[in-house]
Each structure stands twice: as structure tokens, then as C-alpha cells.
Amino acid sequence: MSTLAYDGGAMLGRQLRRARNNPGLLILTQTMPITMLLFFGYVFGSALAMPGAQYRSFLVPGLLVATAANGIMTGMFQAAQDTHRGVMDRFRTLPMSRAAVPLGQAAADLVVTAAGTVPFLLVGLAVGWRIEGSALEAAGALGLLLLFRFATTWVGIFLGLLTRNEEAAGQLGGAVFLLPLLSNAYIPTDGLPDWLRTLAEWNPISAVTTALRDLFGNAPVPDGAAWPVAHPVAGSLAWCAVLLAVFVPLAVRNYTRGER
């Protein structure tokens, strides 16, 4: 365990230096959610039945979770890029824990995401979003958000090691933008057809989004929803546990298989 912690810390530092040396990409990924908040909040807000300010309060948690789901895309692209360029092969020649490289990437992504959440929340406050719940509940919401990001990053790392090609990973990563559309991140699901509402509410993004809205005090839990949305905190923790239990071992195994 100490070897994993030491080696993982070294890989964490490497990934953070990598992010620092590519400021353009970092700025783009951190400002995109703010741009979407302003665009969706004022354009969609004027087209929906709920008032604009109310919709922006509804939207902020949804965009936070949609951004967290993009851990699939960033994890996939970075893992595929390192594999395609031979970086992973060089790491495999070093006497280090085989879990350290993917763990360092996932941990570094978590640090960058946590830092990027701060300006987004400040813009959210500027456009009318407020934390209506307690400070403890708000802290729990942010912790749940980061846990979900950590879980989705492992999904992306597995897929990136599987594709081994950064161009293919970039194209496949674009499909991640469709996931929040089939959820309650941007619009309520109670007006959807029954089959589509069920599909949307079993999307992990819907459970985490509902949990954040409930913990922040922005919107109540909807009536008659599927189990993960009707019990959003428990549903979110269950989804995160499933994703981590499945994709952490798969990612480590795929990394180890590259030695052969």
C-alpha cells in the first residue's frame, strides 16, 4: 500500500505538471461550463415554463454533474494519448505499482476539477443561484460531485487504454455530451413519455443531479420517480460504488496487459 501511495503521488505530480504545461486546454475545459450556464440559463430559461432565475438555480447543479460526467472524456483522451505515444510503455519498464499510473491520472483530474468548480460556483451565485440548504449539506453535495467525477474518470481511463488511439478516443469522447441530454440535468423529466422518463431517471447523471439539487435546497425530489432519483443520495452513492468496483480493476488490468 505504501508503494502504491508513493508511486501514485509521483504520477499525480506528473499529471498536474502536464495540466500546467497545457494552459490553453485547461482554460477551455474550465470555461466551457460557465459558457453553457450563461447560454442555457438565459436562452433556455426564457423558453421554459419556469422563470429564468428559477431555471438558473435548477440548471447549476445539472451543469456541475454534466461537467463531472465529462471525466469519461478527459480520462479516455489522456490515457489513449499516453498509450498511443508510448508513454505507458516507458512507465511499465519502471519498478512501480501497476495501479499507480491510472490512480495518479484519476487523482490529478480530481484536483483540477475541484479547482475549476470554484469559478463556476461564483458565476452561478452571480446569476442568481443560491445554496438554500445547510453548510453541511452543501459540503456533502460537493463531496458527492467529486466522487462521481472520480468514478467517471476511471471509466474514461479504461476506455482510453482499450482504444489505444487518441483520435478514436477524441471521437468517442464526443458521445459523452449526449449523456446529460438523456437525464434531468437540463430539463425536468416529468413531462417526458413514460419509457423515456424511466430511461432518463436510471441515468446516473439524473441521480447525482437530483441529489445536488436536494442538498443545495434548489429543488425537491420529484414524486413518482425511479428508485435512484426517488432516493438520490443513496442512488448516487450506489452508482459511484458500481462504477468504481467495475472500472478500477478493469483499468488496472488493461494497463497491466499492455506489458505482454
C-alpha positions as CSV (number, residue, x, y, z in Angstrom):
1,M,0.0,0.0,0.0
2,S,2.9,2.4,0.8
3,T,4.4,1.7,-2.6
4,L,1.1,2.4,-4.3
5,A,0.7,5.7,-2.3
6,Y,4.3,6.8,-3.1
7,D,4.1,5.8,-6.8
8,G,0.6,7.2,-7.2
9,G,1.8,10.5,-5.7
10,A,4.6,10.7,-8.2
11,M,2.1,10.1,-11.1
12,L,-0.2,12.7,-9.5
13,G,2.6,15.2,-9.7
14,R,3.4,14.3,-13.3
15,Q,-0.3,14.8,-14.4
16,L,-0.5,18.1,-12.6
17,R,2.6,19.3,-14.4
18,R,1.1,18.1,-17.6
19,A,-2.0,20.2,-17.0
20,R,0.1,23.3,-16.0
21,N,2.1,23.0,-19.3
22,N,-1.1,22.9,-21.4
23,P,-2.9,26.0,-20.1
24,G,-5.0,26.5,-23.2
25,L,-6.7,23.2,-22.8
26,L,-7.1,23.8,-19.1
27,I,-8.7,27.2,-19.6
28,L,-11.1,25.8,-22.3
29,T,-12.3,22.9,-20.2
30,Q,-12.8,25.2,-17.1
31,T,-14.6,28.0,-19.0
32,M,-16.9,25.8,-21.1
33,P,-19.3,25.0,-18.2
34,I,-19.6,28.8,-17.4
35,T,-20.3,29.5,-21.1
36,M,-23.0,26.8,-21.1
37,L,-24.5,28.2,-17.9
38,L,-24.8,31.7,-19.3
39,F,-26.2,30.4,-22.7
40,F,-28.6,27.8,-21.3
41,G,-29.6,29.9,-18.4
42,Y,-30.7,32.9,-20.4
43,V,-31.7,31.3,-23.7
44,F,-33.4,28.1,-22.5
45,G,-34.6,29.9,-19.4
46,S,-36.7,32.2,-21.5
47,A,-38.3,29.3,-23.4
48,L,-39.3,27.1,-20.4
49,A,-42.3,27.5,-18.2
50,M,-40.3,28.2,-15.1
51,P,-38.9,31.7,-14.6
52,G,-35.4,32.5,-15.7
53,A,-33.9,32.9,-12.3
54,Q,-35.6,29.7,-11.1
55,Y,-34.3,27.8,-14.1
56,R,-30.7,29.0,-13.5
57,S,-30.9,27.7,-9.9
58,F,-32.3,24.4,-11.4
59,L,-29.5,24.4,-14.0
60,V,-26.4,25.0,-11.9
61,P,-26.5,21.5,-10.2
62,G,-27.2,19.9,-13.6
63,L,-24.2,21.5,-15.2
64,L,-22.0,20.6,-12.3
65,V,-22.9,17.0,-12.8
66,A,-22.7,17.1,-16.6
67,T,-19.2,18.5,-16.2
68,A,-18.3,15.7,-13.8
69,A,-19.6,13.2,-16.3
70,N,-17.0,14.6,-18.8
71,G,-14.4,12.8,-16.7
72,I,-15.1,9.9,-19.1
73,M,-13.9,12.1,-22.0
74,T,-10.8,13.6,-20.3
75,G,-9.8,10.3,-18.8
76,M,-10.2,8.5,-22.1
77,F,-8.3,11.0,-24.1
78,Q,-5.4,11.3,-21.7
79,A,-5.0,7.5,-21.3
80,A,-5.3,6.9,-25.1
81,Q,-2.8,9.7,-25.8
82,D,-0.2,8.3,-23.4
83,T,-0.7,4.8,-24.8
84,H,-0.5,6.0,-28.4
85,R,2.7,8.0,-27.8
86,G,4.5,5.2,-26.0
87,V,4.4,6.9,-22.6
88,M,2.6,3.9,-21.0
89,D,5.3,1.5,-22.3
90,R,8.0,3.6,-20.6
91,F,6.1,3.6,-17.4
92,R,5.8,-0.2,-17.5
93,T,9.5,-0.6,-17.5
94,L,9.8,1.2,-14.1
95,P,9.6,-0.7,-10.8
96,M,6.3,0.8,-9.7
97,S,2.9,-0.4,-8.7
98,R,0.7,-1.2,-11.7
99,A,-2.2,0.7,-10.2
100,A,-0.1,3.9,-9.7
101,V,-0.3,5.3,-13.2
102,P,-4.2,5.2,-13.6
103,L,-4.6,6.2,-10.0
104,G,-2.3,9.3,-10.5
105,Q,-4.3,10.3,-13.5
106,A,-7.6,10.0,-11.7
107,A,-6.3,11.9,-8.7
108,A,-4.9,14.7,-10.7
109,D,-8.1,15.1,-12.6
110,L,-9.9,15.3,-9.3
111,V,-7.7,18.1,-8.1
112,V,-8.1,20.1,-11.4
113,T,-11.9,19.6,-11.3
114,A,-12.1,20.8,-7.7
115,A,-10.2,23.9,-8.6
116,G,-12.4,24.5,-11.6
117,T,-15.6,24.2,-9.6
118,V,-14.8,27.4,-7.7
119,P,-15.2,29.9,-10.5
120,F,-18.2,28.1,-11.8
121,L,-20.0,28.4,-8.5
122,L,-19.0,32.1,-8.3
123,V,-20.6,32.7,-11.7
124,G,-23.7,30.7,-10.5
125,L,-24.0,33.0,-7.5
126,A,-23.7,36.0,-9.8
127,V,-26.6,34.8,-12.0
128,G,-29.0,34.1,-9.1
129,W,-28.2,30.6,-7.8
130,R,-28.1,30.2,-4.1
131,I,-27.4,27.5,-1.5
132,E,-30.6,27.1,0.3
133,G,-29.6,24.1,2.5
134,S,-27.2,23.9,5.4
135,A,-23.4,24.2,5.1
136,L,-23.0,20.5,5.9
137,E,-25.5,19.6,3.2
138,A,-23.6,21.8,0.7
139,A,-20.3,20.2,1.7
140,G,-21.9,16.8,1.1
141,A,-23.1,17.8,-2.3
142,L,-19.7,18.9,-3.4
143,G,-18.1,15.7,-2.0
144,L,-20.7,13.6,-3.9
145,L,-19.9,15.6,-7.0
146,L,-16.2,14.9,-6.8
147,L,-16.8,11.3,-6.0
148,F,-18.9,11.0,-9.2
149,R,-16.1,12.7,-11.2
150,F,-13.5,10.3,-9.8
151,A,-15.7,7.4,-10.8
152,T,-16.3,8.6,-14.3
153,T,-12.6,9.3,-14.8
154,W,-11.9,5.6,-14.2
155,V,-14.5,4.7,-16.8
156,G,-12.6,7.0,-19.2
157,I,-9.2,5.6,-18.3
158,F,-10.4,2.1,-19.0
159,L,-11.8,3.1,-22.4
160,G,-8.7,5.0,-23.3
161,L,-6.5,2.1,-22.5
162,L,-8.9,-0.1,-24.6
163,T,-8.9,2.1,-27.7
164,R,-5.1,2.9,-27.6
165,N,-5.7,5.7,-30.1
166,E,-6.1,9.4,-29.3
167,E,-8.0,10.2,-32.5
168,A,-10.5,7.4,-31.8
169,A,-10.8,8.4,-28.2
170,G,-11.4,12.0,-29.1
171,Q,-14.3,11.0,-31.5
172,L,-15.8,8.6,-29.0
173,G,-15.5,11.1,-26.2
174,G,-17.8,13.4,-28.1
175,A,-20.6,10.9,-27.4
176,V,-20.3,11.8,-23.7
177,F,-22.1,15.1,-24.4
178,L,-25.2,13.1,-25.2
179,L,-25.4,11.6,-21.7
180,P,-26.6,14.7,-19.9
181,L,-29.2,15.3,-22.6
182,L,-30.8,12.0,-21.6
183,S,-31.2,13.0,-18.0
184,N,-32.7,15.7,-15.8
185,A,-29.6,17.8,-15.9
186,Y,-31.1,20.5,-18.2
187,I,-34.8,19.9,-18.1
188,P,-37.3,18.2,-15.7
189,T,-38.2,14.6,-16.7
190,D,-41.8,14.6,-15.6
191,G,-43.0,15.8,-19.0
192,L,-41.3,13.1,-20.9
193,P,-43.0,9.9,-22.2
194,D,-43.0,7.2,-19.6
195,W,-40.5,5.0,-21.3
196,L,-38.1,7.9,-21.9
197,R,-38.6,9.2,-18.4
198,T,-37.6,5.8,-17.0
199,L,-34.5,5.7,-19.2
200,A,-33.5,9.2,-18.1
201,E,-34.0,8.5,-14.4
202,W,-31.9,5.4,-14.5
203,N,-29.1,7.5,-16.0
204,P,-26.5,8.0,-13.2
205,I,-26.4,11.7,-14.0
206,S,-30.0,12.1,-13.0
207,A,-29.5,10.6,-9.6
208,V,-26.4,12.8,-8.8
209,T,-28.1,15.9,-10.2
210,T,-31.2,15.3,-8.0
211,A,-29.0,14.7,-5.0
212,L,-27.2,18.0,-5.5
213,R,-30.5,19.9,-6.0
214,D,-31.9,18.4,-2.9
215,L,-28.7,19.0,-0.8
216,F,-28.3,22.6,-2.1
217,G,-32.0,23.1,-1.4
218,N,-32.7,24.2,-5.1
219,A,-35.5,21.7,-5.9
220,P,-37.4,18.9,-4.1
221,V,-37.1,15.3,-5.0
222,P,-39.7,14.6,-7.8
223,D,-42.7,12.4,-7.0
224,G,-43.1,9.0,-8.7
225,A,-39.5,8.8,-9.9
226,A,-37.4,5.7,-10.4
227,W,-35.5,4.5,-7.3
228,P,-32.2,6.2,-8.0
229,V,-33.9,9.6,-8.3
230,A,-36.5,9.0,-5.6
231,H,-33.6,8.2,-3.2
232,P,-31.0,10.4,-4.8
233,V,-28.1,10.4,-2.3
234,A,-28.3,6.6,-1.8
235,G,-28.8,6.2,-5.6
236,S,-25.8,8.4,-6.3
237,L,-23.5,6.5,-3.9
238,A,-24.7,3.2,-5.3
239,W,-23.9,4.3,-8.9
240,C,-20.4,5.5,-7.8
241,A,-19.7,2.3,-6.0
242,V,-20.7,0.2,-9.0
243,L,-18.6,2.3,-11.4
244,L,-15.6,2.1,-9.2
245,A,-16.0,-1.6,-8.5
246,V,-16.2,-2.4,-12.2
247,F,-13.8,0.0,-13.8
248,V,-10.9,0.4,-11.4
249,P,-10.0,-3.3,-11.7
250,L,-10.6,-3.2,-15.5
251,A,-8.4,-0.2,-16.0
252,V,-5.6,-1.6,-13.9
253,R,-5.9,-5.0,-15.7
254,N,-5.8,-3.3,-19.1
255,Y,-2.7,-1.3,-18.1
256,T,-1.0,-4.4,-16.9
257,R,-2.0,-6.4,-20.1
258,G,0.0,-3.8,-22.1
259,E,3.2,-5.4,-20.9
260,R,2.5,-8.6,-22.8
